[in-house]
């Protein structure tokens, strides 16, 4: 499949970060088409925040599952993680 074709197919990447174990956020899952839909549906069913960010996705789509994100993407990932913490704290009334 050409790069152009992939641009028109829905994609999803799941990130995870354990500050006590990980040096940086890691790619937990990645996929296009039906796999992307499954990643998104699984996240939503489990109350996991889903953010649509095409530029960030395009920056990460060449990474493999298990890879840590590169330093140039730390800021973007940190913004998402901070937003998730903020949302979760509001849900908990903190």
N, C-alpha and C positions, 0 to 999 in steps of 0.2 A: 504494500500500500504506500502510495506516495505521501510525502509530508503534507501536501495540499489536502489530500483526502482526510488525513487525520485531523486537520484543523476543523473540519466540518462534522466530526463525530464527537459526541459527548465524552469527556474524560473525567476521571476522578483520581485523586491521590489522598490517602489517609496518612496523617502525620501523628506521631506519638512522641512524647518526651517525658522521661523520668529523670528529674534533676539529680537524684542520688546515684543513678547508674549510667546515664547517657551523657556524652560530651556535647551533643547537639540533638535537635529533633531528628527523628528517623522516619523513613518511608515505611509504613506498615502494610500498605496495600496500594495497588495502582492498576488501572485498567481503562479500557475504552468501550464504548457501546454498552452492551448488556452488563458487562462486568462493572463498568462505571455506575450504572443504575443500581446494581446490587450493593456496591460499596456505599452509595448515598442512602439507599433504603435501610441498610443495616445500621448505619450511623443514626438516622432519624428514629428508627425503632428503639434504639438504645439511649436516646436522649443526648447524643453526641452532636455538638455544634457542626453545622455544614456552612461553609462560606464559598460563594462563587467568586473566583478571582482568576480570570483567564490568563493574565500576564504572569501571575505566580505559578499557575499550572504549567504554562509553556516553559517557564524557567526550570521546573522540576521534572518534566515528563521524561527526560532522558536518564534520570536516576533509577536505580534498581531497588526493589524491595530489600530492606535491611540497610540501605545506605544512609549515612548521616547527610543532612543537607550541607551544602558548601557554605563557608563563611560569608560569601557575598549575599546569601539569602537569609542570614540570621535576623536582620532587622524586620523583614517582612513576616517571617515566622514568629518573631517575638511579638509583633503587633497582634497577630491572630491569637497567640497563647494568652496575652494580656486581656484581650477582649473576651475570650472564653472564661478566664478566671472572674472577670467582672460580671459576666452573665450568670455564672454559677453562684457567685456570692449574693447577687440579687435574689436568685431563686431560694437561697438559704436564709435570706433576710439579714445578711451580714453587711 
